[in-house]
Amino acid sequence: MRVYRSIIVGLVGGLLFAVSGVAAAEKLSLDEVVGKLQARYEEAEDFQAAFTQETLYKLTNTKEQAQGKVFIKRPGKVRWEYQKPVIQEIVVDGEYLWIYQPERKQAARTPLSRAFQGKTPVNFLTGVGRLSEEFKIRFALENRTNQRGNYLLELLPKSGGPSVKKILLEVEPQGWTIRSFSLFDQGGNVQTLRFREVKLAQGLPDKLFEFKPPAGVAVLTP
């Protein structure tokens, strides 16, 4: 699996909290939508879901698909369990980013300050970011919503390093649940995640976000 995936870990880790909440019946203004997202972001304690992921690589014109489960707990804890095409774990324990590949018997450990370049991913990951402060936000569609009736927001990072060009966030107003999340990088690659079986406030234990390399696993510190 490509390390490119780690770029989205911090971004999704924060933004998922911003899209789960009170139902809305009518189309809202941009300020209203962002306000509701931010309110839920500040209130939510944990999130879990099953996901499918698709990455399109511009240079090679290839596509990579994956699926698994994600668990997030504020502040600053994320766990991705990739089940296909290969088993892989990505764990953020609040201090380090761990990428564990059982087949290779390797675990890479990187301090968060080095793993995520720029303040936008780190701020959201640690629970101190604000959407309107970190991003320039606008509706991606003139009609505000897509054919499914979901809001589609375009987020342009005000700062955050050279990796992220823009983010498209699809939000279902019935319950304010996230349906898809697309990240466009400066190289023209696009990574999209789609979520299902979303659960909130399940009281996820801190132990879920601890990682201890199994015996015989080499720890790499890039």
C-alpha positions, -999 to 999 in steps of 0.1 A, spaced: 0 0 0 13 35 -8 23 59 19 2 86 1 -27 72 21 -13 87 53 -19 122 40 -56 118 44 -55 102 78 -52 135 97 -77 154 75 -104 128 78 -96 123 114 -108 159 121 -134 165 95 -155 134 102 -164 150 135 -178 180 116 -205 161 97 -227 142 122 -256 159 139 -290 174 136 -313 169 106 -320 198 82 -351 200 61 -344 230 38 -314 241 19 -292 262 42 -268 290 34 -231 284 33 -226 300 67 -254 279 82 -240 247 69 -204 255 81 -218 265 114 -236 233 119 -206 213 108 -183 232 133 -208 228 161 -209 190 157 -171 189 153 -167 205 187 -193 182 204 -185 148 190 -163 125 211 -158 95 188 -167 81 154 -165 47 137 -175 34 103 -168 9 75 -152 25 45 -143 19 9 -114 38 -7 -104 46 -42 -72 63 -53 -66 75 -88 -30 81 -98 -26 106 -126 10 99 -136 5 61 -141 -32 63 -149 -39 35 -125 -65 30 -98 -61 15 -63 -90 3 -42 -92 -7 -5 -117 -12 22 -118 -16 60 -129 1 92 -120 34 108 -122 45 145 -116 81 157 -116 96 191 -109 132 202 -85 145 207 -59 132 183 -66 94 181 -72 76 149 -72 39 139 -76 26 103 -79 -11 98 -74 -20 62 -88 -54 53 -84 -54 15 -64 -57 -7 -39 -64 20 -41 -62 58 -26 -31 72 -31 -9 103 -26 28 106 -27 41 141 -24 77 154 -20 76 192 -18 113 197 20 114 195 31 91 167 18 78 134 22 40 131 19 21 99 19 -17 105 22 -42 77 19 -77 91 29 -95 59 62 -77 59 66 -79 97 73 -41 97 60 -12 116 69 24 107 68 50 135 68 87 127 62 117 150 30 135 141 50 168 136 69 151 107 41 128 94 17 157 85 32 187 69 14 220 75 -9 230 103 -43 220 87 -42 182 92 -25 185 126 -50 210 139 -80 190 129 -64 158 142 -58 173 176 -92 188 179 -83 225 178 -90 234 142 -119 255 129 -132 249 94 -135 286 85 -101 294 98 -83 265 81 -102 265 48 -117 287 22 -151 271 18 -178 273 -9 -205 252 -24 -191 230 -51 -224 231 -70 -245 261 -80 -276 243 -67 -257 236 -34 -268 199 -33 -262 170 -57 -287 146 -72 -289 127 -39 -299 159 -21 -265 160 -2 -245 192 3 -212 192 -17 -186 216 -2 -153 225 -17 -126 232 9 -94 250 -1 -66 250 25 -55 284 35 -22 268 45 -10 233 50 20 226 28 22 215 -8 3 182 -6 -34 192 -5 -49 212 -34 -86 209 -24 -111 187 -7 -147 178 -17 -169 169 12 -204 153 6 -227 157 35 -262 142 39 -285 167 57 -306 140 72 -285 134 103 -255 153 89 -236 122 81 -207 121 57 -212 101 25 -179 108 7 -147 126 11 -123 134 -18 -88 148 -15 -71 163 -46 -33 167 -43 -10 189 -63 1 161 -85 -34 155 -99 -40 123 -78 -75 119 -62 -83 99 -32 -120 92 -23 -134 76 8 -171 65 11 -185 56 45 -213 33 57 -224 18 91 -216 51 108 -218 51 146 -212 80 170 -205 83 207 -199 46 213 -174 53 241 -144 39 222 -117 29 248 -82 46 246 -67 12 244 -81 8 209 -56 35 198 -25 20 214 0 2 192 26 -22 205 47 -40 178 42 -77 180 73 -99 188 95 -102 157 82 -71 140 109 -46 129 103 -10 139 113 16 113 119 52 122 121 72 90 
